[in-house]
Amino acid sequence: MSLPEIVSREQWRAAREELQRKEEAVRRAREVLGAERRRLPMTEADPEYVFEGGDGKATLLDLFEGRAQLVVHHFMFAPEWEAGCPCCAAFLDQVGHLAHLRARNTSFAAVSRAPFTRILPFKARMGWAVPWYSSSHSDFNRDFEATVESGGEPVERPGLSCFLRDHDRVFHTYSVYDDALDGLGTIAGLLDLTALGRSPAGSDRLRLHDEYDF
């Protein structure tokens, strides 16, 4: 692999300032795109999709844990696999402490088609505390395009889906898949995908994760 060109400090600074102008243009474009994302219409989802988790059966509405928003990580883990997808595992490794999302009225959960009896030991092996559910007894993965047909066979697809709750009604607001997940995974990045953005029901002021009052 070739290394960057060696230049003087003055040449480096000029090149850096030129690049910084381009980075600023990208940042502004990203903010405009985020505003458009929050203005997307939403479509109603069945709140009674059935999942299996650590406390037994749960519905899609249960996954909100009483909060206004839900981000679902479509973690690739087919029923016949012995372990989850390494790329999905790397994505989940980078997700920050969930207290920061929960303080902003947003829940997070991973969902896979594998039976919960396979998810549980893999989750323990990875040392994750994030809620993780099996969708093996519902069409959730197919309905939200995390499992698609290819050559007559089901194929897993990594993604994120965002949902908004209005009392007992659940709405699907946004989904993103495959390579579009690159660069996502931070708390701010996840909130930017949601309909309410970074400030659902409160301030965006960050605290230490054990100092939130909820």
Biotite code that builds the C-alpha atoms (Angstrom):
import biotite.structure as struc

atoms = struc.array([
    struc.Atom([0.000, 0.000, 0.000], chain_id="A", res_id=1, res_name="MET", atom_name="CA", element="C"),
    struc.Atom([1.402, 3.363, -1.015], chain_id="A", res_id=2, res_name="SER", atom_name="CA", element="C"),
    struc.Atom([1.778, 6.014, 1.695], chain_id="A", res_id=3, res_name="LEU", atom_name="CA", element="C"),
    struc.Atom([0.550, 9.637, 1.449], chain_id="A", res_id=4, res_name="PRO", atom_name="CA", element="C"),
    struc.Atom([2.847, 12.204, -0.169], chain_id="A", res_id=5, res_name="GLU", atom_name="CA", element="C"),
    struc.Atom([5.245, 13.993, 2.183], chain_id="A", res_id=6, res_name="ILE", atom_name="CA", element="C"),
    struc.Atom([4.867, 17.792, 2.058], chain_id="A", res_id=7, res_name="VAL", atom_name="CA", element="C"),
    struc.Atom([5.709, 20.828, 4.158], chain_id="A", res_id=8, res_name="SER", atom_name="CA", element="C"),
    struc.Atom([3.473, 21.906, 7.039], chain_id="A", res_id=9, res_name="ARG", atom_name="CA", element="C"),
    struc.Atom([2.225, 24.859, 4.967], chain_id="A", res_id=10, res_name="GLU", atom_name="CA", element="C"),
    struc.Atom([1.334, 22.611, 2.004], chain_id="A", res_id=11, res_name="GLN", atom_name="CA", element="C"),
    struc.Atom([-0.442, 20.178, 4.340], chain_id="A", res_id=12, res_name="TRP", atom_name="CA", element="C"),
    struc.Atom([-2.465, 23.008, 5.912], chain_id="A", res_id=13, res_name="ARG", atom_name="CA", element="C"),
    struc.Atom([-3.559, 24.330, 2.492], chain_id="A", res_id=14, res_name="ALA", atom_name="CA", element="C"),
    struc.Atom([-4.620, 20.841, 1.362], chain_id="A", res_id=15, res_name="ALA", atom_name="CA", element="C"),
    struc.Atom([-6.425, 20.272, 4.647], chain_id="A", res_id=16, res_name="ARG", atom_name="CA", element="C"),
    struc.Atom([-8.355, 23.553, 4.354], chain_id="A", res_id=17, res_name="GLU", atom_name="CA", element="C"),
    struc.Atom([-9.441, 22.682, 0.820], chain_id="A", res_id=18, res_name="GLU", atom_name="CA", element="C"),
    struc.Atom([-10.688, 19.288, 1.985], chain_id="A", res_id=19, res_name="LEU", atom_name="CA", element="C"),
    struc.Atom([-12.386, 20.858, 4.994], chain_id="A", res_id=20, res_name="GLN", atom_name="CA", element="C"),
    struc.Atom([-14.501, 23.030, 2.710], chain_id="A", res_id=21, res_name="ARG", atom_name="CA", element="C"),
    struc.Atom([-15.691, 19.904, 0.909], chain_id="A", res_id=22, res_name="LYS", atom_name="CA", element="C"),
    struc.Atom([-16.382, 18.161, 4.242], chain_id="A", res_id=23, res_name="GLU", atom_name="CA", element="C"),
    struc.Atom([-18.462, 21.123, 5.386], chain_id="A", res_id=24, res_name="GLU", atom_name="CA", element="C"),
    struc.Atom([-20.518, 20.954, 2.181], chain_id="A", res_id=25, res_name="ALA", atom_name="CA", element="C"),
    struc.Atom([-21.154, 17.253, 2.808], chain_id="A", res_id=26, res_name="VAL", atom_name="CA", element="C"),
    struc.Atom([-22.167, 17.973, 6.413], chain_id="A", res_id=27, res_name="ARG", atom_name="CA", element="C"),
    struc.Atom([-24.674, 20.625, 5.298], chain_id="A", res_id=28, res_name="ARG", atom_name="CA", element="C"),
    struc.Atom([-26.076, 18.273, 2.647], chain_id="A", res_id=29, res_name="ALA", atom_name="CA", element="C"),
    struc.Atom([-26.416, 15.567, 5.295], chain_id="A", res_id=30, res_name="ARG", atom_name="CA", element="C"),
    struc.Atom([-28.411, 17.935, 7.514], chain_id="A", res_id=31, res_name="GLU", atom_name="CA", element="C"),
    struc.Atom([-30.759, 18.765, 4.627], chain_id="A", res_id=32, res_name="VAL", atom_name="CA", element="C"),
    struc.Atom([-31.177, 15.058, 3.877], chain_id="A", res_id=33, res_name="LEU", atom_name="CA", element="C"),
    struc.Atom([-31.890, 14.347, 7.558], chain_id="A", res_id=34, res_name="GLY", atom_name="CA", element="C"),
    struc.Atom([-34.644, 16.959, 7.575], chain_id="A", res_id=35, res_name="ALA", atom_name="CA", element="C"),
    struc.Atom([-36.172, 15.326, 4.486], chain_id="A", res_id=36, res_name="GLU", atom_name="CA", element="C"),
    struc.Atom([-35.970, 11.931, 6.202], chain_id="A", res_id=37, res_name="ARG", atom_name="CA", element="C"),
    struc.Atom([-37.904, 13.248, 9.198], chain_id="A", res_id=38, res_name="ARG", atom_name="CA", element="C"),
    struc.Atom([-40.602, 14.539, 6.820], chain_id="A", res_id=39, res_name="ARG", atom_name="CA", element="C"),
    struc.Atom([-41.144, 11.128, 5.219], chain_id="A", res_id=40, res_name="LEU", atom_name="CA", element="C"),
    struc.Atom([-44.703, 9.839, 5.531], chain_id="A", res_id=41, res_name="PRO", atom_name="CA", element="C"),
    struc.Atom([-45.217, 6.788, 7.730], chain_id="A", res_id=42, res_name="MET", atom_name="CA", element="C"),
    struc.Atom([-47.223, 3.611, 7.296], chain_id="A", res_id=43, res_name="THR", atom_name="CA", element="C"),
    struc.Atom([-49.011, 1.593, 9.933], chain_id="A", res_id=44, res_name="GLU", atom_name="CA", element="C"),
    struc.Atom([-47.452, -1.673, 11.084], chain_id="A", res_id=45, res_name="ALA", atom_name="CA", element="C"),
    struc.Atom([-49.068, -4.571, 12.905], chain_id="A", res_id=46, res_name="ASP", atom_name="CA", element="C"),
    struc.Atom([-48.312, -4.067, 16.613], chain_id="A", res_id=47, res_name="PRO", atom_name="CA", element="C"),
    struc.Atom([-49.026, -7.764, 17.233], chain_id="A", res_id=48, res_name="GLU", atom_name="CA", element="C"),
    struc.Atom([-46.045, -9.292, 15.404], chain_id="A", res_id=49, res_name="TYR", atom_name="CA", element="C"),
    struc.Atom([-44.897, -12.071, 17.738], chain_id="A", res_id=50, res_name="VAL", atom_name="CA", element="C"),
    struc.Atom([-41.273, -12.382, 18.891], chain_id="A", res_id=51, res_name="PHE", atom_name="CA", element="C"),
    struc.Atom([-39.491, -14.518, 21.463], chain_id="A", res_id=52, res_name="GLU", atom_name="CA", element="C"),
    struc.Atom([-37.067, -12.933, 23.909], chain_id="A", res_id=53, res_name="GLY", atom_name="CA", element="C"),
    struc.Atom([-35.606, -13.342, 27.348], chain_id="A", res_id=54, res_name="GLY", atom_name="CA", element="C"),
    struc.Atom([-39.007, -12.904, 29.001], chain_id="A", res_id=55, res_name="ASP", atom_name="CA", element="C"),
    struc.Atom([-40.886, -15.160, 26.597], chain_id="A", res_id=56, res_name="GLY", atom_name="CA", element="C"),
    struc.Atom([-43.319, -13.989, 23.927], chain_id="A", res_id=57, res_name="LYS", atom_name="CA", element="C"),
    struc.Atom([-43.424, -10.302, 23.014], chain_id="A", res_id=58, res_name="ALA", atom_name="CA", element="C"),
    struc.Atom([-45.232, -8.173, 20.447], chain_id="A", res_id=59, res_name="THR", atom_name="CA", element="C"),
    struc.Atom([-43.798, -5.363, 18.343], chain_id="A", res_id=60, res_name="LEU", atom_name="CA", element="C"),
    struc.Atom([-45.562, -2.968, 20.692], chain_id="A", res_id=61, res_name="LEU", atom_name="CA", element="C"),
    struc.Atom([-43.768, -4.612, 23.644], chain_id="A", res_id=62, res_name="ASP", atom_name="CA", element="C"),
    struc.Atom([-40.386, -3.937, 22.025], chain_id="A", res_id=63, res_name="LEU", atom_name="CA", element="C"),
    struc.Atom([-40.973, -0.198, 22.531], chain_id="A", res_id=64, res_name="PHE", atom_name="CA", element="C"),
    struc.Atom([-40.802, -0.767, 26.312], chain_id="A", res_id=65, res_name="GLU", atom_name="CA", element="C"),
    struc.Atom([-43.242, 2.119, 26.695], chain_id="A", res_id=66, res_name="GLY", atom_name="CA", element="C"),
    struc.Atom([-41.127, 4.632, 24.752], chain_id="A", res_id=67, res_name="ARG", atom_name="CA", element="C"),
    struc.Atom([-42.199, 6.664, 21.719], chain_id="A", res_id=68, res_name="ALA", atom_name="CA", element="C"),
    struc.Atom([-39.678, 5.303, 19.220], chain_id="A", res_id=69, res_name="GLN", atom_name="CA", element="C"),
    struc.Atom([-38.024, 1.985, 18.402], chain_id="A", res_id=70, res_name="LEU", atom_name="CA", element="C"),
    struc.Atom([-34.938, 1.228, 16.304], chain_id="A", res_id=71, res_name="VAL", atom_name="CA", element="C"),
    struc.Atom([-34.672, -2.413, 15.199], chain_id="A", res_id=72, res_name="VAL", atom_name="CA", element="C"),
    struc.Atom([-31.358, -3.854, 14.086], chain_id="A", res_id=73, res_name="HIS", atom_name="CA", element="C"),
    struc.Atom([-32.050, -6.583, 11.513], chain_id="A", res_id=74, res_name="HIS", atom_name="CA", element="C"),
    struc.Atom([-29.211, -8.859, 12.654], chain_id="A", res_id=75, res_name="PHE", atom_name="CA", element="C"),
    struc.Atom([-28.428, -11.554, 10.081], chain_id="A", res_id=76, res_name="MET", atom_name="CA", element="C"),
    struc.Atom([-28.807, -14.898, 11.866], chain_id="A", res_id=77, res_name="PHE", atom_name="CA", element="C"),
    struc.Atom([-30.672, -17.531, 9.832], chain_id="A", res_id=78, res_name="ALA", atom_name="CA", element="C"),
    struc.Atom([-32.399, -20.425, 11.628], chain_id="A", res_id=79, res_name="PRO", atom_name="CA", element="C"),
    struc.Atom([-29.857, -22.968, 10.397], chain_id="A", res_id=80, res_name="GLU", atom_name="CA", element="C"),
    struc.Atom([-26.746, -20.952, 11.315], chain_id="A", res_id=81, res_name="TRP", atom_name="CA", element="C"),
    struc.Atom([-24.664, -21.825, 14.357], chain_id="A", res_id=82, res_name="GLU", atom_name="CA", element="C"),
    struc.Atom([-23.605, -18.207, 14.944], chain_id="A", res_id=83, res_name="ALA", atom_name="CA", element="C"),
    struc.Atom([-24.619, -14.701, 13.912], chain_id="A", res_id=84, res_name="GLY", atom_name="CA", element="C"),
    struc.Atom([-23.156, -12.693, 11.042], chain_id="A", res_id=85, res_name="CYS", atom_name="CA", element="C"),
    struc.Atom([-19.675, -11.258, 11.860], chain_id="A", res_id=86, res_name="PRO", atom_name="CA", element="C"),
    struc.Atom([-20.457, -7.961, 10.089], chain_id="A", res_id=87, res_name="CYS", atom_name="CA", element="C"),
    struc.Atom([-23.685, -7.548, 12.057], chain_id="A", res_id=88, res_name="CYS", atom_name="CA", element="C"),
    struc.Atom([-21.775, -8.414, 15.223], chain_id="A", res_id=89, res_name="ALA", atom_name="CA", element="C"),
    struc.Atom([-19.217, -5.712, 14.458], chain_id="A", res_id=90, res_name="ALA", atom_name="CA", element="C"),
    struc.Atom([-22.059, -3.224, 13.939], chain_id="A", res_id=91, res_name="PHE", atom_name="CA", element="C"),
    struc.Atom([-23.660, -4.142, 17.262], chain_id="A", res_id=92, res_name="LEU", atom_name="CA", element="C"),
    struc.Atom([-20.278, -3.904, 19.008], chain_id="A", res_id=93, res_name="ASP", atom_name="CA", element="C"),
    struc.Atom([-20.130, -0.201, 18.151], chain_id="A", res_id=94, res_name="GLN", atom_name="CA", element="C"),
    struc.Atom([-23.615, 0.742, 19.405], chain_id="A", res_id=95, res_name="VAL", atom_name="CA", element="C"),
    struc.Atom([-23.179, 2.887, 22.495], chain_id="A", res_id=96, res_name="GLY", atom_name="CA", element="C"),
    struc.Atom([-24.784, 2.504, 25.905], chain_id="A", res_id=97, res_name="HIS", atom_name="CA", element="C"),
    struc.Atom([-28.548, 2.321, 25.401], chain_id="A", res_id=98, res_name="LEU", atom_name="CA", element="C"),
    struc.Atom([-29.200, 4.767, 28.255], chain_id="A", res_id=99, res_name="ALA", atom_name="CA", element="C"),
    struc.Atom([-28.435, 7.593, 25.814], chain_id="A", res_id=100, res_name="HIS", atom_name="CA", element="C"),
    struc.Atom([-31.195, 6.401, 23.447], chain_id="A", res_id=101, res_name="LEU", atom_name="CA", element="C"),
    struc.Atom([-33.634, 5.611, 26.232], chain_id="A", res_id=102, res_name="ARG", atom_name="CA", element="C"),
    struc.Atom([-33.211, 9.081, 27.722], chain_id="A", res_id=103, res_name="ALA", atom_name="CA", element="C"),
    struc.Atom([-34.405, 10.363, 24.345], chain_id="A", res_id=104, res_name="ARG", atom_name="CA", element="C"),
    struc.Atom([-37.570, 8.243, 24.437], chain_id="A", res_id=105, res_name="ASN", atom_name="CA", element="C"),
    struc.Atom([-36.153, 5.682, 22.006], chain_id="A", res_id=106, res_name="THR", atom_name="CA", element="C"),
    struc.Atom([-35.712, 1.935, 22.450], chain_id="A", res_id=107, res_name="SER", atom_name="CA", element="C"),
    struc.Atom([-33.327, -0.334, 20.552], chain_id="A", res_id=108, res_name="PHE", atom_name="CA", element="C"),
    struc.Atom([-33.550, -4.064, 19.860], chain_id="A", res_id=109, res_name="ALA", atom_name="CA", element="C"),
    struc.Atom([-31.910, -6.626, 17.622], chain_id="A", res_id=110, res_name="ALA", atom_name="CA", element="C"),
    struc.Atom([-34.170, -9.056, 15.737], chain_id="A", res_id=111, res_name="VAL", atom_name="CA", element="C"),
    struc.Atom([-33.161, -12.238, 13.899], chain_id="A", res_id=112, res_name="SER", atom_name="CA", element="C"),
    struc.Atom([-34.902, -15.232, 12.328], chain_id="A", res_id=113, res_name="ARG", atom_name="CA", element="C"),
    struc.Atom([-32.818, -17.696, 14.335], chain_id="A", res_id=114, res_name="ALA", atom_name="CA", element="C"),
    struc.Atom([-34.654, -19.378, 17.217], chain_id="A", res_id=115, res_name="PRO", atom_name="CA", element="C"),
    struc.Atom([-34.043, -17.755, 20.572], chain_id="A", res_id=116, res_name="PHE", atom_name="CA", element="C"),
    struc.Atom([-32.320, -20.942, 21.795], chain_id="A", res_id=117, res_name="THR", atom_name="CA", element="C"),
    struc.Atom([-29.511, -20.148, 19.323], chain_id="A", res_id=118, res_name="ARG", atom_name="CA", element="C"),
    struc.Atom([-29.531, -16.406, 19.878], chain_id="A", res_id=119, res_name="ILE", atom_name="CA", element="C"),
    struc.Atom([-29.135, -16.688, 23.651], chain_id="A", res_id=120, res_name="LEU", atom_name="CA", element="C"),
    struc.Atom([-25.756, -18.510, 23.779], chain_id="A", res_id=121, res_name="PRO", atom_name="CA", element="C"),
    struc.Atom([-24.324, -16.352, 20.991], chain_id="A", res_id=122, res_name="PHE", atom_name="CA", element="C"),
    struc.Atom([-25.449, -13.206, 22.792], chain_id="A", res_id=123, res_name="LYS", atom_name="CA", element="C"),
    struc.Atom([-23.762, -14.462, 25.979], chain_id="A", res_id=124, res_name="ALA", atom_name="CA", element="C"),
    struc.Atom([-20.588, -15.292, 24.048], chain_id="A", res_id=125, res_name="ARG", atom_name="CA", element="C"),
    struc.Atom([-20.480, -11.735, 22.668], chain_id="A", res_id=126, res_name="MET", atom_name="CA", element="C"),
    struc.Atom([-21.178, -10.210, 26.091], chain_id="A", res_id=127, res_name="GLY", atom_name="CA", element="C"),
    struc.Atom([-24.066, -8.060, 24.880], chain_id="A", res_id=128, res_name="TRP", atom_name="CA", element="C"),
    struc.Atom([-26.874, -6.746, 27.085], chain_id="A", res_id=129, res_name="ALA", atom_name="CA", element="C"),
    struc.Atom([-28.914, -5.291, 24.219], chain_id="A", res_id=130, res_name="VAL", atom_name="CA", element="C"),
    struc.Atom([-32.477, -6.696, 23.903], chain_id="A", res_id=131, res_name="PRO", atom_name="CA", element="C"),
    struc.Atom([-32.506, -9.363, 21.193], chain_id="A", res_id=132, res_name="TRP", atom_name="CA", element="C"),
    struc.Atom([-35.536, -11.205, 19.878], chain_id="A", res_id=133, res_name="TYR", atom_name="CA", element="C"),
    struc.Atom([-36.299, -14.081, 17.539], chain_id="A", res_id=134, res_name="SER", atom_name="CA", element="C"),
    struc.Atom([-38.825, -13.424, 14.772], chain_id="A", res_id=135, res_name="SER", atom_name="CA", element="C"),
    struc.Atom([-38.919, -17.078, 13.725], chain_id="A", res_id=136, res_name="SER", atom_name="CA", element="C"),
    struc.Atom([-42.681, -17.357, 14.386], chain_id="A", res_id=137, res_name="HIS", atom_name="CA", element="C"),
    struc.Atom([-43.736, -14.321, 12.341], chain_id="A", res_id=138, res_name="SER", atom_name="CA", element="C"),
    struc.Atom([-43.317, -12.710, 8.928], chain_id="A", res_id=139, res_name="ASP", atom_name="CA", element="C"),
    struc.Atom([-41.607, -9.668, 10.428], chain_id="A", res_id=140, res_name="PHE", atom_name="CA", element="C"),
    struc.Atom([-38.272, -10.159, 8.615], chain_id="A", res_id=141, res_name="ASN", atom_name="CA", element="C"),
    struc.Atom([-39.917, -10.673, 5.239], chain_id="A", res_id=142, res_name="ARG", atom_name="CA", element="C"),
    struc.Atom([-42.409, -7.859, 5.682], chain_id="A", res_id=143, res_name="ASP", atom_name="CA", element="C"),
    struc.Atom([-39.594, -5.423, 6.464], chain_id="A", res_id=144, res_name="PHE", atom_name="CA", element="C"),
    struc.Atom([-37.275, -6.797, 3.753], chain_id="A", res_id=145, res_name="GLU", atom_name="CA", element="C"),
    struc.Atom([-34.623, -8.139, 6.112], chain_id="A", res_id=146, res_name="ALA", atom_name="CA", element="C"),
    struc.Atom([-35.185, -11.562, 4.559], chain_id="A", res_id=147, res_name="THR", atom_name="CA", element="C"),
    struc.Atom([-35.650, -11.633, 0.792], chain_id="A", res_id=148, res_name="VAL", atom_name="CA", element="C"),
    struc.Atom([-36.067, -14.398, -1.760], chain_id="A", res_id=149, res_name="GLU", atom_name="CA", element="C"),
    struc.Atom([-33.183, -15.190, -4.113], chain_id="A", res_id=150, res_name="SER", atom_name="CA", element="C"),
    struc.Atom([-33.421, -18.204, -6.397], chain_id="A", res_id=151, res_name="GLY", atom_name="CA", element="C"),
    struc.Atom([-36.350, -19.458, -4.377], chain_id="A", res_id=152, res_name="GLY", atom_name="CA", element="C"),
    struc.Atom([-34.345, -19.413, -1.135], chain_id="A", res_id=153, res_name="GLU", atom_name="CA", element="C"),
    struc.Atom([-34.547, -16.978, 1.788], chain_id="A", res_id=154, res_name="PRO", atom_name="CA", element="C"),
    struc.Atom([-31.518, -14.685, 2.045], chain_id="A", res_id=155, res_name="VAL", atom_name="CA", element="C"),
    struc.Atom([-30.722, -12.585, 5.109], chain_id="A", res_id=156, res_name="GLU", atom_name="CA", element="C"),
    struc.Atom([-30.094, -8.863, 4.740], chain_id="A", res_id=157, res_name="ARG", atom_name="CA", element="C"),
    struc.Atom([-28.614, -6.499, 7.335], chain_id="A", res_id=158, res_name="PRO", atom_name="CA", element="C"),
    struc.Atom([-30.563, -3.364, 8.091], chain_id="A", res_id=159, res_name="GLY", atom_name="CA", element="C"),
    struc.Atom([-32.178, -0.944, 10.510], chain_id="A", res_id=160, res_name="LEU", atom_name="CA", element="C"),
    struc.Atom([-35.878, -0.134, 10.744], chain_id="A", res_id=161, res_name="SER", atom_name="CA", element="C"),
    struc.Atom([-37.401, 2.728, 12.731], chain_id="A", res_id=162, res_name="CYS", atom_name="CA", element="C"),
    struc.Atom([-40.867, 2.776, 14.268], chain_id="A", res_id=163, res_name="PHE", atom_name="CA", element="C"),
    struc.Atom([-43.000, 5.388, 16.003], chain_id="A", res_id=164, res_name="LEU", atom_name="CA", element="C"),
    struc.Atom([-45.733, 4.640, 18.534], chain_id="A", res_id=165, res_name="ARG", atom_name="CA", element="C"),
    struc.Atom([-48.973, 6.566, 19.000], chain_id="A", res_id=166, res_name="ASP", atom_name="CA", element="C"),
    struc.Atom([-50.621, 4.914, 22.011], chain_id="A", res_id=167, res_name="HIS", atom_name="CA", element="C"),
    struc.Atom([-51.221, 1.317, 20.790], chain_id="A", res_id=168, res_name="ASP", atom_name="CA", element="C"),
    struc.Atom([-50.728, 2.103, 17.112], chain_id="A", res_id=169, res_name="ARG", atom_name="CA", element="C"),
    struc.Atom([-47.309, 1.423, 15.583], chain_id="A", res_id=170, res_name="VAL", atom_name="CA", element="C"),
    struc.Atom([-45.969, 3.137, 12.458], chain_id="A", res_id=171, res_name="PHE", atom_name="CA", element="C"),
    struc.Atom([-42.993, 2.271, 10.275], chain_id="A", res_id=172, res_name="HIS", atom_name="CA", element="C"),
    struc.Atom([-41.092, 5.465, 9.479], chain_id="A", res_id=173, res_name="THR", atom_name="CA", element="C"),
    struc.Atom([-37.782, 4.443, 7.870], chain_id="A", res_id=174, res_name="TYR", atom_name="CA", element="C"),
    struc.Atom([-35.512, 1.535, 6.893], chain_id="A", res_id=175, res_name="SER", atom_name="CA", element="C"),
    struc.Atom([-31.955, 1.286, 5.600], chain_id="A", res_id=176, res_name="VAL", atom_name="CA", element="C"),
    struc.Atom([-30.088, -1.812, 4.411], chain_id="A", res_id=177, res_name="TYR", atom_name="CA", element="C"),
    struc.Atom([-26.792, -3.335, 3.337], chain_id="A", res_id=178, res_name="ASP", atom_name="CA", element="C"),
    struc.Atom([-23.893, -0.960, 2.579], chain_id="A", res_id=179, res_name="ASP", atom_name="CA", element="C"),
    struc.Atom([-26.007, 2.060, 3.586], chain_id="A", res_id=180, res_name="ALA", atom_name="CA", element="C"),
    struc.Atom([-25.335, 1.010, 7.203], chain_id="A", res_id=181, res_name="LEU", atom_name="CA", element="C"),
    struc.Atom([-21.686, 2.052, 6.821], chain_id="A", res_id=182, res_name="ASP", atom_name="CA", element="C"),
    struc.Atom([-20.943, 4.938, 9.139], chain_id="A", res_id=183, res_name="GLY", atom_name="CA", element="C"),
    struc.Atom([-24.047, 4.355, 11.273], chain_id="A", res_id=184, res_name="LEU", atom_name="CA", element="C"),
    struc.Atom([-24.168, 2.865, 14.758], chain_id="A", res_id=185, res_name="GLY", atom_name="CA", element="C"),
    struc.Atom([-23.469, 5.825, 17.033], chain_id="A", res_id=186, res_name="THR", atom_name="CA", element="C"),
    struc.Atom([-26.253, 7.124, 19.265], chain_id="A", res_id=187, res_name="ILE", atom_name="CA", element="C"),
    struc.Atom([-26.481, 10.365, 17.245], chain_id="A", res_id=188, res_name="ALA", atom_name="CA", element="C"),
    struc.Atom([-26.467, 8.417, 13.985], chain_id="A", res_id=189, res_name="GLY", atom_name="CA", element="C"),
    struc.Atom([-29.289, 6.145, 15.121], chain_id="A", res_id=190, res_name="LEU", atom_name="CA", element="C"),
    struc.Atom([-31.402, 9.066, 16.343], chain_id="A", res_id=191, res_name="LEU", atom_name="CA", element="C"),
    struc.Atom([-30.862, 10.829, 13.008], chain_id="A", res_id=192, res_name="ASP", atom_name="CA", element="C"),
    struc.Atom([-32.704, 7.938, 11.324], chain_id="A", res_id=193, res_name="LEU", atom_name="CA", element="C"),
    struc.Atom([-35.814, 8.373, 13.454], chain_id="A", res_id=194, res_name="THR", atom_name="CA", element="C"),
    struc.Atom([-38.881, 10.490, 12.766], chain_id="A", res_id=195, res_name="ALA", atom_name="CA", element="C"),
    struc.Atom([-38.315, 12.650, 15.854], chain_id="A", res_id=196, res_name="LEU", atom_name="CA", element="C"),
    struc.Atom([-34.598, 13.104, 15.305], chain_id="A", res_id=197, res_name="GLY", atom_name="CA", element="C"),
    struc.Atom([-32.163, 13.760, 18.115], chain_id="A", res_id=198, res_name="ARG", atom_name="CA", element="C"),
    struc.Atom([-34.556, 15.450, 20.527], chain_id="A", res_id=199, res_name="SER", atom_name="CA", element="C"),
    struc.Atom([-37.650, 13.306, 21.100], chain_id="A", res_id=200, res_name="PRO", atom_name="CA", element="C"),
    struc.Atom([-39.262, 14.525, 24.325], chain_id="A", res_id=201, res_name="ALA", atom_name="CA", element="C"),
    struc.Atom([-36.368, 16.411, 25.791], chain_id="A", res_id=202, res_name="GLY", atom_name="CA", element="C"),
    struc.Atom([-32.949, 18.008, 25.595], chain_id="A", res_id=203, res_name="SER", atom_name="CA", element="C"),
    struc.Atom([-30.042, 16.580, 23.694], chain_id="A", res_id=204, res_name="ASP", atom_name="CA", element="C"),
    struc.Atom([-27.655, 17.373, 26.528], chain_id="A", res_id=205, res_name="ARG", atom_name="CA", element="C"),
    struc.Atom([-25.560, 14.272, 27.062], chain_id="A", res_id=206, res_name="LEU", atom_name="CA", element="C"),
    struc.Atom([-24.855, 12.936, 30.519], chain_id="A", res_id=207, res_name="ARG", atom_name="CA", element="C"),
    struc.Atom([-22.815, 10.061, 31.882], chain_id="A", res_id=208, res_name="LEU", atom_name="CA", element="C"),
    struc.Atom([-24.889, 6.984, 31.143], chain_id="A", res_id=209, res_name="HIS", atom_name="CA", element="C"),
    struc.Atom([-25.516, 6.297, 34.850], chain_id="A", res_id=210, res_name="ASP", atom_name="CA", element="C"),
    struc.Atom([-26.710, 9.856, 35.524], chain_id="A", res_id=211, res_name="GLU", atom_name="CA", element="C"),
    struc.Atom([-29.905, 9.906, 33.482], chain_id="A", res_id=212, res_name="TYR", atom_name="CA", element="C"),
    struc.Atom([-33.047, 10.292, 35.584], chain_id="A", res_id=213, res_name="ASP", atom_name="CA", element="C"),
    struc.Atom([-35.535, 7.760, 34.271], chain_id="A", res_id=214, res_name="PHE", atom_name="CA", element="C"),
])
